[in-house]
Amino acid sequence: MKILVFTEKPFAPAAVKAIQNVIDAAGEDMVLLERGTREDLLKAVADVDGLIVRSDIVDAEVIQAGKNLKVIVRAGAGYDNIDLKAATEHGICVMNTPGQNSNAVAELVFGMIVMMCRNKYNGTSGSELKGKSLGIYAFGQVGRNVARIAAGFGMEIKALDLFVPDEVMIQQGVTPVHEVKALFSENDFVSLHIPATPETKNSIGYDLVMSMPKNGVLVNTARKEVIDEDGLLKALEQRPDLRYVSDIKPANWEEFEKRFADRVFFTPKKMGAQTAEANFNAGVAAAEQAIAYLRDGWNKYQVNK
Ligand code: 3PG
């Protein structure tokens, strides 16, 4: 059987080698397509049984083109790039690899927070994290890693996740919060870890951001779609103390940078999960999961059930 590894943003070379080893050891064939275009994907997917991607768009047209496709594994957490409905209609199993890249994303949260609190390392007097409060929005794998690291900084940690029992947070020394308003109004830092869904799209806007305490910092390593960009621009305009750091550039990032140069930071390309370790863990897990599904129908992390 053939498994296509398609990544517009390639895995680290060591991860690619490890993926190749997993597929070789199973006696299957790997087709590697890095930095490929959509046209490349449409061609390459035509005769493969499995497809491994990252944030690459797998829409109905790609699924239609994958005549032999049986499984798609998103090497990572968010699967908003995959048309689940089309996959289900074609009898294709879609899985993600939960937890495999979450530490990398959590570490970047703090990389960006510290950078912003030290005024982008420009030599002027900044501020510390110790004793400050952090609100974590969604207590999944990334949120839990963020909480673990925040404890090391000596922060007061709160989290909101209506799908996670309070006890799970309390066990980790995190105070549960039950309303998004409180999460924003009561914390110096708010870190977003919600997926992009019809319910969450544009859900973080003017009112929430305006309610943040003085010198608040909003951190987004989730998805740009969850932000109401006009609302955020307006809030940053009216509150010169607020700051926004994001691993996903807003659609109108140039305007943000032009108007609020010192108070915003965007990575040039989403890189939260872009570490050798996360690439290795997520890539190997994806290869193993694809093979397990093709061989035995193993579908523990299926997201289109
Ligand atoms: C994820 O959902 O796993 C992260 O956003 C990482 O995405 P990436 O694999 O495109 O870097």
Residues whose N, C-alpha, C, O or C-beta is under 5 A from the ligand:
A	BS01	3PG	R54 S55 A75 G76 A77 G78 A222 K270 A273
